[in-house]
Structures are given as structure tokens and as C-alpha cells.
Amino acid sequence: MSTSLTEQEVTSLGALSVFDQSGSKVKLGSVWEQEKTLVVWIRHFFCGYCKMYITELSETIDPKSKVVVIGCGSWEAIKFYKEETKCPFPIFADPSVASFKALKMTTQLDPKGAPRPEYLAKTSPFSSIAGSIWSSLTHLGLVTKGGDFRQNGGELVLGPGNASSTFVHIMKHSTDHTEIEDLIKVAQLQLKPIAA
């Protein structure tokens, strides 16, 4: 995948459909139609690493920023995921993984020795895995709706409209999300205001 998408590639991606948390079908391009938007594709709704990434993003970025999250599971898991991550941004589901495939996001497990990113610095690998297992056990009805556990995601800055993308990052493994500090720069995101 190149570091950007052409207008034609953005148009094709935008023609695909995803689902909102009520199960309504939404044209993907509508999420970045009006303004430049950071779109984060997560792995699956029970990935402990992605959960920590979205939690950190939610704690750091101003909720008024144009950010959208897309998971590969069922729309029925969105409400649970929003609660778990305290995510103020819209979350959509792509159970067909059509958008993941269009972006050539791979389905693979981690290579050994992958560097541990900054967004995981607050917790140990054991805690990440244990948290993922605990979420699965406490939401058994949703486990089969979380998505493919091998699926990887990525981050793109898209819009407005079908303009070519200004940033594309496709994950190489399960902890390969773009560091949030770098996302702030490339997507020109505002930091969350400090509470008085």
C-alpha cells in the first residue's frame, strides 16, 4: 500500500458500506464527505491492544475532532466497545471486511520481537492479553461478533470528499498502530482540553 490513495481509490473505498451501532447501513464515504477525517481501522472488537489504543486516543484527542473508528466485527459489538474504551467518536462495523480488503489490510499474527509501541507503555503484555480474555468472558454473547482475531487495521486521513488521502498507514502486526503523537501531527488533531 502506498503512502496515499488516489481520488479514484478514495471514491471506490467510499462507495462501500459499513454499519452504525443501531445496525443501519452507512455509505463509508459519508464519514469524510464534509471535512478531513482521521479514520482508524481496528483489528477486532475484543483486541486488547486496539482497545488500549482507542482508549488512549479518546483520552488525548478533543472529542470535537473529526475521528471515526471502524472494526471488522458485527455492529452489535459497537455499544460494548464504546463503553469499554469511553470513545466519544463514531464507531462503525464492517463485518464483510470489504474496506479492510480494499486497503490490503492483512490477516496475520505478530512476528516475534516486534517493538512495543508507546501507547502500550502503561501496561504489560500479560495485562493486555488478560484484559482481552476478561472482556471476552464477561461478554460471551458478543464473542462471536467481535471479528476475525487475525485481522489487522490501520489509520488514514481522508477527505473532504474524494480528495486523495494525505496519510495512509497499514498495520504490519497487531501492535503496529501509528503512535498517537504522530497522528496528532499528520491529522492536525486538537488535544483534549484540560479540565479546570
Buried (B, 14 or more C-beta within 10 A) or exposed (E): EEEBBEEEBBEBBBEBBBBBBEEEEBEBBEBBBEEBBBBBBBBBBBBBBBBBBBBBBBEBBEEEBBBBBBBBBBBBBBEBBBEBBEBBBBBBBBBEBBBBEBBEBBBEEEEEEEEEBEBBEEBEEEEBEEBBEEBBEEBEEBBEBBBBBEBBBBBBBBBEBBEEBBBBBBBBBBBBBBEBEBBBEBBEBEEBEEEE
